[in-house]
Amino acid sequence: MNRALLCLALASVLAAPLPAAPEPFAAPAPAPAIPDLKAATVTIPYAELRALWEAAQPKPTPPPAAPEPPVPYAITQVRHALELNAAQSAAEGVAKFEIQVLSTKPTLVPLLGVDAALAEVNAEGGSVLPANGFHALYVTSPGRKAVTLRYSLRARPGGGFEVPATPAAAGEVTFAGVPAGREIELQRGLRQTSTAAGPLRFLLSATDSLAFQLVAPQVAKPRTEPVAATWQVSTVAAAVVNDGRLEATALITATQTAGDVPSLTFQLPAQASVRSVQADQLERWEGVRAEDGRTRRVTVKFKRPEETRRLVTVAYELPPPPITGEWNVAVPQVQRAEQERRLAYLVPGEATDLSAERAQPETAVPGALAGIIGTGRFVAVECDPAEPGARATAKARQLAATASATIEEASYQTRVVTDGAGRTNAKLMVRHERAQAVRIQLPAGAALLTCALDGAAASPVQTAPGAFELLLPARPNRQSAIEFSYTHRQKEFGAVSGELALSLPQVDLFTTTLSWEVVMPAAYELTAAEGNVQFASGIAAPESGVVRLRKELTRGETPSVAIFYQKRAL
C-alpha cells in the first residue's frame, strides 16, 4: 500500500504543468517545492534484499597454486642382479627401481638404455615405453613408484658390457656366474675376484652408465725400494763480476739413465748463495748445508717421473774474486753422474784480464746465457772433474788515464786604471761527473777578492801563497760554474807610451776555449801586442782602449800578453 502511494506522489509531481515562459525582462518564477521523502518507505522482496547484501560482501581470495618442484622426479634406489652365461658373451639381469615422482604433470623417467632388451616389465602407477634412447617410465601423477625390469645384455665387440642408466641416490649391483678366479672390473676401476662363497656385490655411485668387464686377476708385484737416478750431464755456466759481486747462472742438461726417483741433486761450495732454481715440471727444490760444512747440496724434485730429460736453471752468487790472483768459480756438480762436462764462461771486470790452462777456443755463447754475458770479453774454461769449479788467473789491466774534469769555457775580464791598479773577474764552466778538486794559482802579487760556486758564495782552501783549491760536488750530466775575482797592480801608465804586461791564473784542468777582455784607460790606444794568446777574430773596430784576446785547447799554461800602447793624439 505504501509503495503504491509513493508511486502516485511521484507521478503527480512529474505530471504538473510547466510554468509559462516569462515575460521579457521579467524576473523568473520560483521553482516548485520538492516533496520531502525522508519519511517515505520502500518495500522489496527478501530474496532481492539478500542478493544485494551478498553482492556487497568481500569475495574470498583463492589460494595460490602450488609451485612446481625443482626436479620432476628422483630415483632413490636401484638394484641390479646380473648373471653371466657360460661363454661370458651375454648377461641376464633384473633391475628394481624405487622412484619418487614430484611433478603433477605427465612425466617421463629414464631407466635403462634401449641396448638392454626387455623381457618382462612390472610398473606400478605407470607404464614403460621407449623414449630418447631409454626405456622410460611414463606417469601422470606424483608419488612413490616401483618398477621391476627383466632384461638381457650382449657383450660389446671389444669385450665388456655397458648400458646407459639414470643416476640414482643409492644403488648396488651383484654378479653371478663369474668363473672362479676371474675378476669383475667396473668402469671406476673397482675389482672383485670370484670365489665359491657367492655372487660379487658392488655399491654404485651416481653414474650415467653401468659398465663392467670380466678380467684376469691382477698379480701384485713385489714391493721394491726406490732407486736413486743416475745421469748424463752437460752444464754451462756464466759468471759476471757486477758491483763487487760474482753473479752466476748455470744451465744443467741431464738425461736419466737409470733409477726411478724423479730427483736430481747437485752441490756448490758452502759460501755460495742459491737465489733461484727453475725447471719444467718442477715440484720443489731445497738446499741444505752438508755435514762437513764445506758444501751445500741442492735437491730438485720433479712432478712427472716418466720423463728422462731435464733442464734445470740455477742462479747463485759467489764471493767477489780478486782483481789479481787465482779465480776458482764454482759450477754445480751433479751427484750420481755417469758422465759430466762442465764449461764456465767467465766475464771479468774492466780492470782485469783472465787466462786459464783449460781455456777453450769456443766463442759461441748458448742463447740462454747471451743476455747475461753480453758483448764484452769472456774466457771459456772447462772444469776439471776433480775440482769444484773453473780455475783462471787474473791480472790487473793497465788502464789509460783520462781527464776527470775539463773546463769547457773560461772567460776573463781585466780592467786597469792609469795608476796601474787592476781587477780581474773570472768565470769557469767545469764539466765533471764525480766530485772534483780544482786548483788555481793566481798571478804573482794578486790577491783573491771574491769566490762563488753555482751562484752561491764559496770558501776555497788556500794551499800556498796566491793559490787556492775549490771542491766541486758530483754533477752527473751537468756543469759547475766557478766565479772569482782578484786584484793586482802593474806599472803606472806612461805619459806618452809604454808597455802593459798581464797574465791570467794557472788552472790544472784542460781548457777548451778561453776568452780574455782587457780594458785600458780611454786615453790610450793599442799599438802592438805579443804573448801566448791571439787576438779574437770578428772584431772589426774594437772599442777605445778595449783589447779582446783568445786561446784554445790549453792545459797547464799561464796565458799572458804584453800590450804596447801610446797616448791618443788630441
C-alpha positions, 0 to 999 in steps of 0.5 A: 500500500505504501509503495503504491502511494509513493508511486502516485506522489511521484507521478503527480509531481512529474505530471504538473504543468510547466510554468509559462515562459516569462515575460521579457525582462521579467524576473523568473518564477520560483521553482516548485517545492520538492516533496520531502521523502525522508519519511517515505518507505520502500518495500522489496522482496527478501530474496532481492534484499539478500542478493544485494547484501551478498553482492556487497560482501568481500569475495574470498581470495583463492589460494595460490597454486602450488609451485612446481618442484625443482626436479620432476622426479628422483630415483632413490634406489636401484638394484641390479642382479646380473648373471653371466652365461657360460661363454661370458658373451651375454648377461641376464639381469633384473633391475628394481627401481624405487622412484619418487615422482614430484611433478603433477604433470605427465612425466617421463623417467629414464631407466635403462638404455634401449641396448638392454632388451626387455623381457618382462616389465612390472610398473606400478602407477605407470607404464614403460615405453621407449623414449630418447634412447631409454626405456622410460617410465611414463606417469601422470601423477606424483608419488612413490613408484616401483618398477621391476625390469627383466632384461638381457645384455650382449657383450660389446665387440671389444669385450665388456658390457655397458648400458646407459642408466639414470643416476640414482641416490643409492644403488648396488649391483651383484654378479653371478656366474663369474668363473672362479678366479676371474675378476669383475672390473667396473668402469671406476676401476673397482675389482672383485675376484670370484670365489665359491662363497657367492655372487660379487656385490658392488655399491654404485655411485651416481653414474650415467652408465653401468659398465663392467668387464670380466678380467684376469686377476691382477698379480701384485708385484713385489714391493721394491725400494726406490732407486736413486737416478743416475745421469748424463750431464752437460752444464754451462755456466756464466759468471759476471763480476757486477758491483763487487759481486760474482753473479752466476747462472748455470744451465744443467742438461741431464738425461736419466739413465737409470733409477726411478726417483724423479730427483736430481741433486747437485752441490756448490761450495758452502759460501755460495748463495742459491737465489733461484732454481727453475725447471719444467715440471718442477715440484720443489727444490731445497738446499741444505748445508752438508755435514762437513760444512764445506758444501751445500747440496741442492735437491730438485724434485720433479712432478712427472717421473716418466720423463728422462730429460731435464733442464734445470736453471740455477742462479747463485752468487759467489764471493767477489774474486780478486782483481789479481790472483787465482779465480776458482768459480764454482759450477754445480756438480751433479751427484750420481753422474755417469758422465759430466762436462762442465764449461764456465764462461767467465766475464771479468771486470774492466780492470782485469784480464783472465787466462786459464790452462783449460781455456777453450777456443769456443766463442759461441755463447748458448742463447740462454746465457747471451743476455747475461754475458753480453758483448764484452770479453769472456774466457771459456774454461772447462772444469776439471772433474776433480775440482769444484769449479773453473780455475783462471788467473787474473791480472790487473789491466793497465788502464789509460788515464783520462781527464776527470774534469775539463773546463769547457769555457773560461772567460776573463775580464781585466780592467786597469786604471792609469795608476796601474791598479787592476781587477780581474773577474773570472768565470769557469764552466767545469764539466765533471761527473764525480766530485772534483778538486780544482786548483788555481794559482793566481798571478804573482802579487794578486790577491783573491777578492771574491769566490762563488760556486753555482751562484752561491758564495764559496770558501776555497782552501788556500794551499800556498801563497796566491793559490787556492783549491775549490771542491766541486760536488758530483754533477752527473750530466751537468756543469759547475760554474766557478766565479772569482775575482782578484786584484793586482797592480802593474806599472803606472801608465806612461805619459806618452807610451809604454808597455802593459804586461798581464797574465791570467791564473794557472788552472790544472784542468784542460781548457777548451776555449778561453776568452780574455777582455782587457780594458785600458784607460780611454786615453790610450790606444793599442799599438802592438801586442805579443804573448801566448794568446791571439787576438779574437777574430770578428772584431772589426773596430774594437772599442777605445782602449778595449783589447779582446784576446783568445786561446784554445785547447790549453792545459797547464799554461799561464796565458799572458800578453804584453800590450804596447800602447801610446797616448791618443793624439788630441 
